[in-house]
Each structure stands twice: as structure tokens, then as C-alpha cells.
Amino acid sequence: MTAITAERFLSPDELAARWNLTVKAVHQMLRRDEVHGIKIRNKWRVAPDEVARFEREGARR
């Protein structure tokens, strides 16, 4: 049997704290599709692998 691991999606508040940005800036990044997120009940959430991708690509800039 395969183990099921639940990935925890991050909120814009959590990303703002992690990236030292304002929540408004994170929302703008989501709307511009710089960071790929999904809306769950009108609230943005970002998958951990997307956070890693953004941080990896951001480090190359």
C-alpha cells in the first residue's frame, strides 16, 4: 500500500512572511501569474512545489 502525504498549501500571508514582502505584493504576484496559485473558496493558496520553483527561479535573477 502506498502512503498518502498531504501537501500543505501556503496562504499569501505565509508567503509574505517567508519572502519578506507585503501581503498586497503577494496578491499582485498571484494575479499577474508570477506565482501560480489556486483559489479555494475565494482564498489564494500556493502549492509547496510552486513555492520551491519560484524560489529556485528567483535566485537565478
DSSP file (Angstrom, degrees, kcal/mol; ACC not computed):
  #  RESIDUE AA STRUCTURE BP1 BP2  ACC     N-H-->O    O-->H-N    N-H-->O    O-->H-N    TCO  KAPPA ALPHA  PHI   PSI    X-CA   Y-CA   Z-CA
    1    1 A M              0   0    0      0, 0.0     2,-0.4     0, 0.0     0, 0.0   0.000 360.0 360.0 360.0 140.1    0.0    0.0    0.0
    2    2 A T        -     0   0    0      1,-0.0     2,-0.2     0, 0.0     0, 0.0  -0.699 360.0-121.2 -90.5 136.3    1.3    3.5   -0.9
    3    3 A A        -     0   0    0     -2,-0.4     2,-0.6     1,-0.0    -1,-0.0  -0.534  20.8-138.1 -74.4 139.6    1.5    6.1    1.8
    4    4 A I        -     0   0    0     -2,-0.2     2,-0.5     2,-0.0    -1,-0.0  -0.883  16.8-164.5-100.7 123.9   -0.5    9.3    1.1
    5    5 A T        -     0   0    0     -2,-0.6     2,-0.7     2,-0.0    -2,-0.0  -0.931  12.0-141.2-111.1 130.3    1.2   12.5    2.0
    6    6 A A        -     0   0    0     -2,-0.5     2,-0.4     2,-0.0    -2,-0.0  -0.788  12.1-146.5 -91.7 117.5   -0.8   15.7    2.3
    7    7 A E        -     0   0    0     -2,-0.7     2,-0.7     1,-0.0    40,-0.0  -0.664  15.4-133.1 -79.5 137.0    1.0   18.7    0.9
    8    8 A R        -     0   0    0     -2,-0.4     2,-0.2    39,-0.0    -1,-0.0  -0.827  15.4-142.3 -95.8 116.9    0.2   21.8    2.8
    9    9 A F        -     0   0    0     -2,-0.7     2,-0.3    38,-0.1    38,-0.2  -0.514  18.1-128.8 -75.9 144.9   -0.7   24.7    0.6
   10   10 A L  B     -A   46   0A   0     36,-3.1    36,-2.4    -2,-0.2    -1,-0.1  -0.701  12.1-134.2 -99.2 148.0    0.5   28.1    1.7
   11   11 A S     >  -     0   0    0     -2,-0.3     4,-2.3    34,-0.2     5,-0.2  -0.504  29.1-107.2 -90.5 163.1   -1.5   31.3    2.1
   12   12 A P  H  > S+     0   0    0      0, 0.0     4,-2.6     0, 0.0     5,-0.2   0.854 121.3  57.3 -58.2 -34.3   -0.5   34.7    0.9
   13   13 A D  H  > S+     0   0    0      2,-0.2     4,-1.9     1,-0.2     5,-0.2   0.925 108.1  45.9 -61.5 -44.1    0.1   35.7    4.5
   14   14 A E  H  > S+     0   0    0      1,-0.2     4,-2.2     2,-0.2    -1,-0.2   0.892 113.7  48.9 -66.8 -39.6    2.6   32.9    5.0
   15   15 A L  H  X S+     0   0    0     -4,-2.3     4,-2.9     2,-0.2    -2,-0.2   0.898 107.8  54.5 -67.5 -39.7    4.3   33.6    1.7
   16   16 A A  H  X>S+     0   0    0     -4,-2.6     5,-2.4     1,-0.2     4,-0.7   0.917 111.8  44.3 -59.5 -43.6    4.6   37.3    2.6
   17   17 A A  H  <5S+     0   0    0     -4,-1.9     3,-0.4     3,-0.2    -1,-0.2   0.905 115.0  48.7 -66.7 -41.5    6.3   36.4    5.8
   18   18 A R  H  <5S+     0   0    0     -4,-2.2    -2,-0.2     1,-0.2    -1,-0.2   0.884 120.5  35.5 -66.2 -40.1    8.6   33.9    4.1
   19   19 A W  H  <5S-     0   0    0     -4,-2.9    -1,-0.2    -5,-0.1    -2,-0.2   0.350 107.7-119.5 -98.8   5.0    9.6   36.2    1.3
   20   20 A N  T  <5S+     0   0    0     -4,-0.7     2,-0.2    -3,-0.4    -3,-0.2   0.924  72.2 124.6  55.7  48.7    9.7   39.4    3.4
   21   21 A L      < -     0   0    0     -5,-2.4    -1,-0.2    -6,-0.2     2,-0.2  -0.747  66.6 -95.1-124.0 172.0    7.0   41.1    1.3
   22   22 A T     >  -     0   0    0     -2,-0.2     4,-1.7     1,-0.1     5,-0.1  -0.568  31.5-119.3 -83.7 158.2    3.6   42.6    1.9
   23   23 A V  H  > S+     0   0    0      1,-0.2     4,-2.4     2,-0.2     5,-0.2   0.880 116.3  58.1 -62.6 -37.4    0.5   40.5    1.5
   24   24 A K  H  > S+     0   0    0      1,-0.2     4,-2.2     2,-0.2    -1,-0.2   0.898 103.9  51.4 -59.7 -41.5   -0.6   43.0   -1.1
   25   25 A A  H  > S+     0   0    0      2,-0.2     4,-2.1     1,-0.2    -1,-0.2   0.895 109.5  49.6 -63.8 -39.9    2.6   42.3   -3.1
   26   26 A V  H  X S+     0   0    0     -4,-1.7     4,-2.1     2,-0.2    -2,-0.2   0.910 109.6  51.6 -65.7 -41.5    2.0   38.6   -3.0
   27   27 A H  H  X S+     0   0    0     -4,-2.4     4,-2.5     1,-0.2    -2,-0.2   0.904 109.4  50.6 -60.8 -41.1   -1.6   39.1   -4.2
   28   28 A Q  H  X S+     0   0    0     -4,-2.2     4,-2.3     1,-0.2    -1,-0.2   0.905 108.8  51.5 -63.7 -41.1   -0.3   41.1   -7.1
   29   29 A M  H  <>S+     0   0    0     -4,-2.1     5,-2.5     1,-0.2     6,-1.2   0.881 110.8  48.8 -63.1 -38.4    2.2   38.4   -8.0
   30   30 A L  H ><5S+     0   0    0     -4,-2.1     3,-0.9     3,-0.2     7,-0.2   0.915 111.3  48.6 -67.4 -43.3   -0.7   35.8   -7.9
   31   31 A R  H 3<5S+     0   0    0     -4,-2.5    -2,-0.2     1,-0.2    -1,-0.2   0.868 112.5  48.3 -65.7 -35.5   -2.9   38.0  -10.1
   32   32 A R  T 3<5S-     0   0    0     -4,-2.3    -1,-0.2    -5,-0.2    -2,-0.2   0.494 113.0-122.8 -81.2  -2.7    0.0   38.5  -12.6
   33   33 A D  T < 5S+     0   0    0     -3,-0.9    -3,-0.2    -4,-0.3     3,-0.2   0.758  74.8 129.5  65.1  28.1    0.6   34.8  -12.6
   34   34 A E  S   <S+     0   0    0     -5,-2.5     2,-0.5     1,-0.3    -4,-0.2   0.828  81.8  32.9 -73.8 -33.8    4.2   35.2  -11.5
   35   35 A V  S    S-     0   0    0     -6,-1.2     2,-0.6    -9,-0.1    -1,-0.3  -0.994  94.2-131.0-119.8 127.6    3.4   32.7   -8.8
   36   36 A H        +     0   0    0     -2,-0.5    11,-0.4    -3,-0.2     2,-0.3  -0.691  40.4 157.5 -85.6 120.6    0.9   30.0   -9.7
   37   37 A G        -     0   0    0     -2,-0.6     2,-0.3    -7,-0.2     9,-0.2  -0.795  31.3-133.3-131.9 175.1   -1.8   29.6   -7.2
   38   38 A I  E     -B   45   0B   0      7,-2.7     7,-2.3    -2,-0.3     2,-0.5  -0.933  18.4-125.3-128.0 154.9   -5.3   28.3   -6.9
   39   39 A K  E     -B   44   0B   0     -2,-0.3     2,-0.5     5,-0.2     5,-0.2  -0.892  21.2-174.4-103.3 128.4   -8.4   29.8   -5.3
   40   40 A I  E >  S-B   43   0B   0      3,-2.9     3,-1.0    -2,-0.5    -2,-0.0  -0.972  79.9 -19.6-120.8 113.2  -10.2   27.8   -2.7
   41   41 A R  T 3  S-     0   0    0     -2,-0.5    -1,-0.2     1,-0.2     3,-0.1   0.926 129.3 -51.5  51.6  48.8  -13.4   29.5   -1.6
   42   42 A N  T 3  S+     0   0    0      1,-0.2     2,-0.4    -3,-0.0    -1,-0.2   0.654 117.3 112.2  65.6  19.1  -12.1   32.8   -2.8
   43   43 A K  E <   -B   40   0B   0     -3,-1.0    -3,-2.9   -32,-0.0    -1,-0.2  -0.985  67.2-122.6-123.3 132.2   -8.8   32.5   -1.0
   44   44 A W  E     +B   39   0B   0     -2,-0.4     2,-0.3    -5,-0.2    -5,-0.2  -0.432  29.9 179.5 -71.1 142.7   -5.5   32.0   -2.7
   45   45 A R  E     -B   38   0B   0     -7,-2.3    -7,-2.7   -34,-0.2     2,-0.4  -0.991  12.5-154.3-141.4 144.3   -3.3   29.0   -1.9
   46   46 A V  B     -A   10   0A   0    -36,-2.4   -36,-3.1    -2,-0.3    -9,-0.1  -0.976  19.3-123.3-125.2 131.3    0.0   28.1   -3.3
   47   47 A A    >>  -     0   0    0     -2,-0.4     4,-1.9   -11,-0.4     3,-0.7  -0.383  22.9-119.8 -70.5 147.4    1.4   24.5   -3.5
   48   48 A P  H 3> S+     0   0    0      0, 0.0     4,-2.3     0, 0.0     5,-0.2   0.851 113.7  55.0 -56.8 -37.3    4.8   23.8   -1.9
   49   49 A D  H 3> S+     0   0    0      1,-0.2     4,-2.0     2,-0.2     5,-0.1   0.828 106.8  51.1 -68.7 -29.0    6.3   22.7   -5.2
   50   50 A E  H <> S+     0   0    0     -3,-0.7     4,-2.6     2,-0.2    -1,-0.2   0.870 108.2  51.9 -72.2 -37.2    5.3   26.0   -6.7
   51   51 A V  H  X S+     0   0    0     -4,-1.9     4,-2.5     2,-0.2    -2,-0.2   0.932 111.3  47.7 -61.3 -45.7    6.9   27.9   -3.8
   52   52 A A  H  X S+     0   0    0     -4,-2.3     4,-2.5     2,-0.2    -2,-0.2   0.907 111.8  50.1 -62.5 -42.4   10.1   25.9   -4.4
   53   53 A R  H  X S+     0   0    0     -4,-2.0     4,-2.7     2,-0.2     5,-0.3   0.934 111.8  47.4 -61.8 -46.4   10.0   26.6   -8.2
   54   54 A F  H  X S+     0   0    0     -4,-2.6     4,-2.5     1,-0.2    -2,-0.2   0.912 113.5  47.3 -63.2 -42.9    9.6   30.3   -7.6
   55   55 A E  H  X S+     0   0    0     -4,-2.5     4,-1.4     2,-0.2    -1,-0.2   0.888 112.9  49.6 -66.4 -38.5   12.4   30.5   -5.1
   56   56 A R  H  X S+     0   0    0     -4,-2.5     4,-0.6    -5,-0.2    -2,-0.2   0.939 116.2  41.1 -64.4 -47.7   14.7   28.5   -7.3
   57   57 A E  H >< S+     0   0    0     -4,-2.7     3,-0.6     1,-0.2     4,-0.5   0.841 111.6  56.4 -71.2 -33.7   14.0   30.7  -10.4
   58   58 A G  H >< S+     0   0    0     -4,-2.5     3,-0.8    -5,-0.3    -1,-0.2   0.819 100.9  58.6 -66.4 -31.0   14.1   33.9   -8.3
   59   59 A A  H 3< S+     0   0    0     -4,-1.4    -1,-0.2     1,-0.2    -2,-0.2   0.754 101.2  56.2 -70.1 -24.0   17.6   33.0   -7.1
   60   60 A R  T <<        0   0    0     -4,-0.6    -1,-0.2    -3,-0.6    -2,-0.2   0.617 360.0 360.0 -83.1 -12.1   18.8   32.9  -10.7
   61   61 A R    <         0   0    0     -3,-0.8    -1,-0.2    -4,-0.5    -2,-0.1   0.489 360.0 360.0 -76.9 360.0   17.6   36.5  -11.4
